[in-house]
Amino acid sequence: MALELDSIKGIGPPLACDFLKEIGIDRYGKPDIHIKRTFSRLKLIGEFNQDKEAFKVLWHMAHLSGCSPAVVDKVFWIAASGRWDKTLDKELDKVEQKEQQLHRKQRFNSFLNKFVKSS
């Protein structure tokens, strides 16, 4: 189904997968910039066909974990975006929220750097 939507002019894999996720089909993860950057740094995908390669990695991780691709996508997206805990952020003003998200993104990047260096 995602490939059929992908064939519509102006809709690529990320948008097609996001649409399917939004209407409740959890068999698809969205290979967005956060996912592709993370998978690229972990050397799970190469430079070319990143959308489709990331899509395949999401499916593989879902199979290994027993979670849906949409859940695997969400976990990586939350970590990479820095939006870990909206409940705690409610007490902060907009500037403090952005600072907190940036701090979390930096911590995730630091974690990835250590992981990549050790492998």
Phi and psi in radians as a Rosetta constraint file:
Dihedral C 1 N 2 CA 2 C 2 CIRCULARHARMONIC -1.095 0.35
Dihedral N 2 CA 2 C 2 N 3 CIRCULARHARMONIC -0.678 0.35
Dihedral C 2 N 3 CA 3 C 3 CIRCULARHARMONIC -1.184 0.35
Dihedral N 3 CA 3 C 3 N 4 CIRCULARHARMONIC -0.583 0.35
Dihedral C 3 N 4 CA 4 C 4 CIRCULARHARMONIC -1.160 0.35
Dihedral N 4 CA 4 C 4 N 5 CIRCULARHARMONIC -0.752 0.35
Dihedral C 4 N 5 CA 5 C 5 CIRCULARHARMONIC -1.146 0.35
Dihedral N 5 CA 5 C 5 N 6 CIRCULARHARMONIC -0.652 0.35
Dihedral C 5 N 6 CA 6 C 6 CIRCULARHARMONIC -1.057 0.35
Dihedral N 6 CA 6 C 6 N 7 CIRCULARHARMONIC -0.471 0.35
Dihedral C 6 N 7 CA 7 C 7 CIRCULARHARMONIC -1.363 0.35
Dihedral N 7 CA 7 C 7 N 8 CIRCULARHARMONIC -0.162 0.35
Dihedral C 7 N 8 CA 8 C 8 CIRCULARHARMONIC -1.346 0.35
Dihedral N 8 CA 8 C 8 N 9 CIRCULARHARMONIC 2.303 0.35
Dihedral C 8 N 9 CA 9 C 9 CIRCULARHARMONIC -0.985 0.35
Dihedral N 9 CA 9 C 9 N 10 CIRCULARHARMONIC 2.264 0.35
Dihedral C 9 N 10 CA 10 C 10 CIRCULARHARMONIC 1.593 0.35
Dihedral N 10 CA 10 C 10 N 11 CIRCULARHARMONIC -0.128 0.35
Dihedral C 10 N 11 CA 11 C 11 CIRCULARHARMONIC -1.985 0.35
Dihedral N 11 CA 11 C 11 N 12 CIRCULARHARMONIC 2.054 0.35
Dihedral C 11 N 12 CA 12 C 12 CIRCULARHARMONIC -1.779 0.35
Dihedral N 12 CA 12 C 12 N 13 CIRCULARHARMONIC -3.137 0.35
Dihedral C 12 N 13 CA 13 C 13 CIRCULARHARMONIC -0.945 0.35
Dihedral N 13 CA 13 C 13 N 14 CIRCULARHARMONIC -0.775 0.35
Dihedral C 13 N 14 CA 14 C 14 CIRCULARHARMONIC -1.055 0.35
Dihedral N 14 CA 14 C 14 N 15 CIRCULARHARMONIC -0.782 0.35
Dihedral C 14 N 15 CA 15 C 15 CIRCULARHARMONIC -1.189 0.35
Dihedral N 15 CA 15 C 15 N 16 CIRCULARHARMONIC -0.724 0.35
Dihedral C 15 N 16 CA 16 C 16 CIRCULARHARMONIC -1.063 0.35
Dihedral N 16 CA 16 C 16 N 17 CIRCULARHARMONIC -0.810 0.35
Dihedral C 16 N 17 CA 17 C 17 CIRCULARHARMONIC -1.176 0.35
Dihedral N 17 CA 17 C 17 N 18 CIRCULARHARMONIC -0.680 0.35
Dihedral C 17 N 18 CA 18 C 18 CIRCULARHARMONIC -1.119 0.35
Dihedral N 18 CA 18 C 18 N 19 CIRCULARHARMONIC -0.746 0.35
Dihedral C 18 N 19 CA 19 C 19 CIRCULARHARMONIC -1.024 0.35
Dihedral N 19 CA 19 C 19 N 20 CIRCULARHARMONIC -0.827 0.35
Dihedral C 19 N 20 CA 20 C 20 CIRCULARHARMONIC -1.098 0.35
Dihedral N 20 CA 20 C 20 N 21 CIRCULARHARMONIC -0.680 0.35
Dihedral C 20 N 21 CA 21 C 21 CIRCULARHARMONIC -1.088 0.35
Dihedral N 21 CA 21 C 21 N 22 CIRCULARHARMONIC -0.760 0.35
Dihedral C 21 N 22 CA 22 C 22 CIRCULARHARMONIC -1.132 0.35
Dihedral N 22 CA 22 C 22 N 23 CIRCULARHARMONIC -0.499 0.35
Dihedral C 22 N 23 CA 23 C 23 CIRCULARHARMONIC -1.641 0.35
Dihedral N 23 CA 23 C 23 N 24 CIRCULARHARMONIC 0.186 0.35
Dihedral C 23 N 24 CA 24 C 24 CIRCULARHARMONIC 1.712 0.35
Dihedral N 24 CA 24 C 24 N 25 CIRCULARHARMONIC 0.119 0.35
Dihedral C 24 N 25 CA 25 C 25 CIRCULARHARMONIC -1.594 0.35
Dihedral N 25 CA 25 C 25 N 26 CIRCULARHARMONIC 1.835 0.35
Dihedral C 25 N 26 CA 26 C 26 CIRCULARHARMONIC -1.607 0.35
Dihedral N 26 CA 26 C 26 N 27 CIRCULARHARMONIC 0.229 0.35
Dihedral C 26 N 27 CA 27 C 27 CIRCULARHARMONIC -1.416 0.35
Dihedral N 27 CA 27 C 27 N 28 CIRCULARHARMONIC -0.033 0.35
Dihedral C 27 N 28 CA 28 C 28 CIRCULARHARMONIC -2.167 0.35
Dihedral N 28 CA 28 C 28 N 29 CIRCULARHARMONIC 2.351 0.35
Dihedral C 28 N 29 CA 29 C 29 CIRCULARHARMONIC -1.760 0.35
Dihedral N 29 CA 29 C 29 N 30 CIRCULARHARMONIC 2.754 0.35
Dihedral C 29 N 30 CA 30 C 30 CIRCULARHARMONIC -1.736 0.35
Dihedral N 30 CA 30 C 30 N 31 CIRCULARHARMONIC 1.969 0.35
Dihedral C 30 N 31 CA 31 C 31 CIRCULARHARMONIC -1.345 0.35
Dihedral N 31 CA 31 C 31 N 32 CIRCULARHARMONIC 1.214 0.35
Dihedral C 31 N 32 CA 32 C 32 CIRCULARHARMONIC -1.494 0.35
Dihedral N 32 CA 32 C 32 N 33 CIRCULARHARMONIC -3.038 0.35
Dihedral C 32 N 33 CA 33 C 33 CIRCULARHARMONIC -1.085 0.35
Dihedral N 33 CA 33 C 33 N 34 CIRCULARHARMONIC -0.667 0.35
Dihedral C 33 N 34 CA 34 C 34 CIRCULARHARMONIC -1.121 0.35
Dihedral N 34 CA 34 C 34 N 35 CIRCULARHARMONIC -0.775 0.35
Dihedral C 34 N 35 CA 35 C 35 CIRCULARHARMONIC -1.142 0.35
Dihedral N 35 CA 35 C 35 N 36 CIRCULARHARMONIC -0.835 0.35
Dihedral C 35 N 36 CA 36 C 36 CIRCULARHARMONIC -1.136 0.35
Dihedral N 36 CA 36 C 36 N 37 CIRCULARHARMONIC -0.705 0.35
Dihedral C 36 N 37 CA 37 C 37 CIRCULARHARMONIC -1.085 0.35
Dihedral N 37 CA 37 C 37 N 38 CIRCULARHARMONIC -0.800 0.35
Dihedral C 37 N 38 CA 38 C 38 CIRCULARHARMONIC -1.112 0.35
Dihedral N 38 CA 38 C 38 N 39 CIRCULARHARMONIC -0.853 0.35
Dihedral C 38 N 39 CA 39 C 39 CIRCULARHARMONIC -1.133 0.35
Dihedral N 39 CA 39 C 39 N 40 CIRCULARHARMONIC -0.608 0.35
Dihedral C 39 N 40 CA 40 C 40 CIRCULARHARMONIC -1.144 0.35
Dihedral N 40 CA 40 C 40 N 41 CIRCULARHARMONIC -0.790 0.35
Dihedral C 40 N 41 CA 41 C 41 CIRCULARHARMONIC -1.121 0.35
Dihedral N 41 CA 41 C 41 N 42 CIRCULARHARMONIC -0.552 0.35
Dihedral C 41 N 42 CA 42 C 42 CIRCULARHARMONIC -1.473 0.35
Dihedral N 42 CA 42 C 42 N 43 CIRCULARHARMONIC 0.031 0.35
Dihedral C 42 N 43 CA 43 C 43 CIRCULARHARMONIC 1.055 0.35
Dihedral N 43 CA 43 C 43 N 44 CIRCULARHARMONIC 0.601 0.35
Dihedral C 43 N 44 CA 44 C 44 CIRCULARHARMONIC -1.580 0.35
Dihedral N 44 CA 44 C 44 N 45 CIRCULARHARMONIC -0.345 0.35
Dihedral C 44 N 45 CA 45 C 45 CIRCULARHARMONIC -2.360 0.35
Dihedral N 45 CA 45 C 45 N 46 CIRCULARHARMONIC 2.749 0.35
Dihedral C 45 N 46 CA 46 C 46 CIRCULARHARMONIC -1.683 0.35
Dihedral N 46 CA 46 C 46 N 47 CIRCULARHARMONIC -2.802 0.35
Dihedral C 46 N 47 CA 47 C 47 CIRCULARHARMONIC -1.408 0.35
Dihedral N 47 CA 47 C 47 N 48 CIRCULARHARMONIC -0.459 0.35
Dihedral C 47 N 48 CA 48 C 48 CIRCULARHARMONIC -1.881 0.35
Dihedral N 48 CA 48 C 48 N 49 CIRCULARHARMONIC 2.638 0.35
Dihedral C 48 N 49 CA 49 C 49 CIRCULARHARMONIC 0.915 0.35
Dihedral N 49 CA 49 C 49 N 50 CIRCULARHARMONIC 0.727 0.35
Dihedral C 49 N 50 CA 50 C 50 CIRCULARHARMONIC -1.084 0.35
Dihedral N 50 CA 50 C 50 N 51 CIRCULARHARMONIC -0.644 0.35
Dihedral C 50 N 51 CA 51 C 51 CIRCULARHARMONIC -1.031 0.35
Dihedral N 51 CA 51 C 51 N 52 CIRCULARHARMONIC -0.906 0.35
Dihedral C 51 N 52 CA 52 C 52 CIRCULARHARMONIC -1.207 0.35
Dihedral N 52 CA 52 C 52 N 53 CIRCULARHARMONIC -0.647 0.35
Dihedral C 52 N 53 CA 53 C 53 CIRCULARHARMONIC -1.150 0.35
Dihedral N 53 CA 53 C 53 N 54 CIRCULARHARMONIC -0.758 0.35
Dihedral C 53 N 54 CA 54 C 54 CIRCULARHARMONIC -1.109 0.35
Dihedral N 54 CA 54 C 54 N 55 CIRCULARHARMONIC -0.688 0.35
Dihedral C 54 N 55 CA 55 C 55 CIRCULARHARMONIC -1.004 0.35
Dihedral N 55 CA 55 C 55 N 56 CIRCULARHARMONIC -0.806 0.35
Dihedral C 55 N 56 CA 56 C 56 CIRCULARHARMONIC -1.105 0.35
Dihedral N 56 CA 56 C 56 N 57 CIRCULARHARMONIC -0.714 0.35
Dihedral C 56 N 57 CA 57 C 57 CIRCULARHARMONIC -1.125 0.35
Dihedral N 57 CA 57 C 57 N 58 CIRCULARHARMONIC -0.736 0.35
Dihedral C 57 N 58 CA 58 C 58 CIRCULARHARMONIC -1.031 0.35
Dihedral N 58 CA 58 C 58 N 59 CIRCULARHARMONIC -0.743 0.35
Dihedral C 58 N 59 CA 59 C 59 CIRCULARHARMONIC -1.126 0.35
Dihedral N 59 CA 59 C 59 N 60 CIRCULARHARMONIC -0.745 0.35
Dihedral C 59 N 60 CA 60 C 60 CIRCULARHARMONIC -1.117 0.35
Dihedral N 60 CA 60 C 60 N 61 CIRCULARHARMONIC -0.797 0.35
Dihedral C 60 N 61 CA 61 C 61 CIRCULARHARMONIC -1.099 0.35
Dihedral N 61 CA 61 C 61 N 62 CIRCULARHARMONIC -0.657 0.35
Dihedral C 61 N 62 CA 62 C 62 CIRCULARHARMONIC -1.095 0.35
Dihedral N 62 CA 62 C 62 N 63 CIRCULARHARMONIC -0.769 0.35
Dihedral C 62 N 63 CA 63 C 63 CIRCULARHARMONIC -1.065 0.35
Dihedral N 63 CA 63 C 63 N 64 CIRCULARHARMONIC -0.792 0.35
Dihedral C 63 N 64 CA 64 C 64 CIRCULARHARMONIC -1.171 0.35
Dihedral N 64 CA 64 C 64 N 65 CIRCULARHARMONIC -0.621 0.35
Dihedral C 64 N 65 CA 65 C 65 CIRCULARHARMONIC -1.578 0.35
Dihedral N 65 CA 65 C 65 N 66 CIRCULARHARMONIC -0.295 0.35
Dihedral C 65 N 66 CA 66 C 66 CIRCULARHARMONIC 1.388 0.35
Dihedral N 66 CA 66 C 66 N 67 CIRCULARHARMONIC 0.145 0.35
Dihedral C 66 N 67 CA 67 C 67 CIRCULARHARMONIC -1.735 0.35
Dihedral N 67 CA 67 C 67 N 68 CIRCULARHARMONIC 2.905 0.35
Dihedral C 67 N 68 CA 68 C 68 CIRCULARHARMONIC -1.369 0.35
Dihedral N 68 CA 68 C 68 N 69 CIRCULARHARMONIC 2.724 0.35
Dihedral C 68 N 69 CA 69 C 69 CIRCULARHARMONIC -0.986 0.35
Dihedral N 69 CA 69 C 69 N 70 CIRCULARHARMONIC -0.589 0.35
Dihedral C 69 N 70 CA 70 C 70 CIRCULARHARMONIC -1.121 0.35
Dihedral N 70 CA 70 C 70 N 71 CIRCULARHARMONIC -0.639 0.35
Dihedral C 70 N 71 CA 71 C 71 CIRCULARHARMONIC -1.230 0.35
Dihedral N 71 CA 71 C 71 N 72 CIRCULARHARMONIC -0.774 0.35
Dihedral C 71 N 72 CA 72 C 72 CIRCULARHARMONIC -1.038 0.35
Dihedral N 72 CA 72 C 72 N 73 CIRCULARHARMONIC -0.795 0.35
Dihedral C 72 N 73 CA 73 C 73 CIRCULARHARMONIC -0.972 0.35
Dihedral N 73 CA 73 C 73 N 74 CIRCULARHARMONIC -0.859 0.35
Dihedral C 73 N 74 CA 74 C 74 CIRCULARHARMONIC -1.085 0.35
Dihedral N 74 CA 74 C 74 N 75 CIRCULARHARMONIC -0.713 0.35
Dihedral C 74 N 75 CA 75 C 75 CIRCULARHARMONIC -1.068 0.35
Dihedral N 75 CA 75 C 75 N 76 CIRCULARHARMONIC -0.846 0.35
Dihedral C 75 N 76 CA 76 C 76 CIRCULARHARMONIC -1.160 0.35
Dihedral N 76 CA 76 C 76 N 77 CIRCULARHARMONIC -0.687 0.35
Dihedral C 76 N 77 CA 77 C 77 CIRCULARHARMONIC -1.113 0.35
Dihedral N 77 CA 77 C 77 N 78 CIRCULARHARMONIC -0.781 0.35
Dihedral C 77 N 78 CA 78 C 78 CIRCULARHARMONIC -1.073 0.35
Dihedral N 78 CA 78 C 78 N 79 CIRCULARHARMONIC -0.798 0.35
Dihedral C 78 N 79 CA 79 C 79 CIRCULARHARMONIC -1.118 0.35
Dihedral N 79 CA 79 C 79 N 80 CIRCULARHARMONIC -0.804 0.35
Dihedral C 79 N 80 CA 80 C 80 CIRCULARHARMONIC -1.287 0.35
Dihedral N 80 CA 80 C 80 N 81 CIRCULARHARMONIC -0.503 0.35
Dihedral C 80 N 81 CA 81 C 81 CIRCULARHARMONIC -1.461 0.35
Dihedral N 81 CA 81 C 81 N 82 CIRCULARHARMONIC -0.321 0.35
Dihedral C 81 N 82 CA 82 C 82 CIRCULARHARMONIC 1.469 0.35
Dihedral N 82 CA 82 C 82 N 83 CIRCULARHARMONIC 0.122 0.35
Dihedral C 82 N 83 CA 83 C 83 CIRCULARHARMONIC -1.703 0.35
Dihedral N 83 CA 83 C 83 N 84 CIRCULARHARMONIC 1.122 0.35
Dihedral C 83 N 84 CA 84 C 84 CIRCULARHARMONIC -1.374 0.35
Dihedral N 84 CA 84 C 84 N 85 CIRCULARHARMONIC -0.653 0.35
Dihedral C 84 N 85 CA 85 C 85 CIRCULARHARMONIC -2.523 0.35
Dihedral N 85 CA 85 C 85 N 86 CIRCULARHARMONIC 1.639 0.35
Dihedral C 85 N 86 CA 86 C 86 CIRCULARHARMONIC -1.223 0.35
Dihedral N 86 CA 86 C 86 N 87 CIRCULARHARMONIC -0.449 0.35
Dihedral C 86 N 87 CA 87 C 87 CIRCULARHARMONIC -1.179 0.35
Dihedral N 87 CA 87 C 87 N 88 CIRCULARHARMONIC -0.723 0.35
Dihedral C 87 N 88 CA 88 C 88 CIRCULARHARMONIC -1.235 0.35
Dihedral N 88 CA 88 C 88 N 89 CIRCULARHARMONIC -0.600 0.35
Dihedral C 88 N 89 CA 89 C 89 CIRCULARHARMONIC -1.227 0.35
Dihedral N 89 CA 89 C 89 N 90 CIRCULARHARMONIC -0.290 0.35
Dihedral C 89 N 90 CA 90 C 90 CIRCULARHARMONIC -1.053 0.35
Dihedral N 90 CA 90 C 90 N 91 CIRCULARHARMONIC -0.518 0.35
Dihedral C 90 N 91 CA 91 C 91 CIRCULARHARMONIC -1.364 0.35
Dihedral N 91 CA 91 C 91 N 92 CIRCULARHARMONIC -0.180 0.35
Dihedral C 91 N 92 CA 92 C 92 CIRCULARHARMONIC -1.709 0.35
Dihedral N 92 CA 92 C 92 N 93 CIRCULARHARMONIC 2.653 0.35
Dihedral C 92 N 93 CA 93 C 93 CIRCULARHARMONIC -1.361 0.35
Dihedral N 93 CA 93 C 93 N 94 CIRCULARHARMONIC 3.046 0.35
Dihedral C 93 N 94 CA 94 C 94 CIRCULARHARMONIC -1.021 0.35
Dihedral N 94 CA 94 C 94 N 95 CIRCULARHARMONIC -0.730 0.35
Dihedral C 94 N 95 CA 95 C 95 CIRCULARHARMONIC -1.122 0.35
Dihedral N 95 CA 95 C 95 N 96 CIRCULARHARMONIC -0.778 0.35
Dihedral C 95 N 96 CA 96 C 96 CIRCULARHARMONIC -1.157 0.35
Dihedral N 96 CA 96 C 96 N 97 CIRCULARHARMONIC -0.622 0.35
Dihedral C 96 N 97 CA 97 C 97 CIRCULARHARMONIC -1.080 0.35
Dihedral N 97 CA 97 C 97 N 98 CIRCULARHARMONIC -0.799 0.35
Dihedral C 97 N 98 CA 98 C 98 CIRCULARHARMONIC -1.095 0.35
Dihedral N 98 CA 98 C 98 N 99 CIRCULARHARMONIC -0.724 0.35
Dihedral C 98 N 99 CA 99 C 99 CIRCULARHARMONIC -1.090 0.35
Dihedral N 99 CA 99 C 99 N 100 CIRCULARHARMONIC -0.736 0.35
Dihedral C 99 N 100 CA 100 C 100 CIRCULARHARMONIC -1.119 0.35
Dihedral N 100 CA 100 C 100 N 101 CIRCULARHARMONIC -0.756 0.35
Dihedral C 100 N 101 CA 101 C 101 CIRCULARHARMONIC -1.110 0.35
Dihedral N 101 CA 101 C 101 N 102 CIRCULARHARMONIC -0.726 0.35
Dihedral C 101 N 102 CA 102 C 102 CIRCULARHARMONIC -1.092 0.35
Dihedral N 102 CA 102 C 102 N 103 CIRCULARHARMONIC -0.746 0.35
Dihedral C 102 N 103 CA 103 C 103 CIRCULARHARMONIC -1.049 0.35
Dihedral N 103 CA 103 C 103 N 104 CIRCULARHARMONIC -0.780 0.35
Dihedral C 103 N 104 CA 104 C 104 CIRCULARHARMONIC -1.125 0.35
Dihedral N 104 CA 104 C 104 N 105 CIRCULARHARMONIC -0.735 0.35
Dihedral C 104 N 105 CA 105 C 105 CIRCULARHARMONIC -1.051 0.35
Dihedral N 105 CA 105 C 105 N 106 CIRCULARHARMONIC -0.728 0.35
Dihedral C 105 N 106 CA 106 C 106 CIRCULARHARMONIC -1.125 0.35
Dihedral N 106 CA 106 C 106 N 107 CIRCULARHARMONIC -0.698 0.35
Dihedral C 106 N 107 CA 107 C 107 CIRCULARHARMONIC -1.125 0.35
Dihedral N 107 CA 107 C 107 N 108 CIRCULARHARMONIC -0.719 0.35
Dihedral C 107 N 108 CA 108 C 108 CIRCULARHARMONIC -1.125 0.35
Dihedral N 108 CA 108 C 108 N 109 CIRCULARHARMONIC -0.748 0.35
Dihedral C 108 N 109 CA 109 C 109 CIRCULARHARMONIC -1.081 0.35
Dihedral N 109 CA 109 C 109 N 110 CIRCULARHARMONIC -0.706 0.35
Dihedral C 109 N 110 CA 110 C 110 CIRCULARHARMONIC -1.090 0.35
Dihedral N 110 CA 110 C 110 N 111 CIRCULARHARMONIC -0.754 0.35
Dihedral C 110 N 111 CA 111 C 111 CIRCULARHARMONIC -1.040 0.35
Dihedral N 111 CA 111 C 111 N 112 CIRCULARHARMONIC -0.807 0.35
Dihedral C 111 N 112 CA 112 C 112 CIRCULARHARMONIC -1.075 0.35
Dihedral N 112 CA 112 C 112 N 113 CIRCULARHARMONIC -0.733 0.35
Dihedral C 112 N 113 CA 113 C 113 CIRCULARHARMONIC -1.027 0.35
Dihedral N 113 CA 113 C 113 N 114 CIRCULARHARMONIC -0.801 0.35
Dihedral C 113 N 114 CA 114 C 114 CIRCULARHARMONIC -1.101 0.35
Dihedral N 114 CA 114 C 114 N 115 CIRCULARHARMONIC -0.708 0.35
Dihedral C 114 N 115 CA 115 C 115 CIRCULARHARMONIC -1.129 0.35
Dihedral N 115 CA 115 C 115 N 116 CIRCULARHARMONIC -0.785 0.35
Dihedral C 115 N 116 CA 116 C 116 CIRCULARHARMONIC -1.139 0.35
Dihedral N 116 CA 116 C 116 N 117 CIRCULARHARMONIC -0.720 0.35
Dihedral C 116 N 117 CA 117 C 117 CIRCULARHARMONIC -1.136 0.35
Dihedral N 117 CA 117 C 117 N 118 CIRCULARHARMONIC -0.593 0.35
Dihedral C 117 N 118 CA 118 C 118 CIRCULARHARMONIC -1.427 0.35
Dihedral N 118 CA 118 C 118 N 119 CIRCULARHARMONIC -0.237 0.35
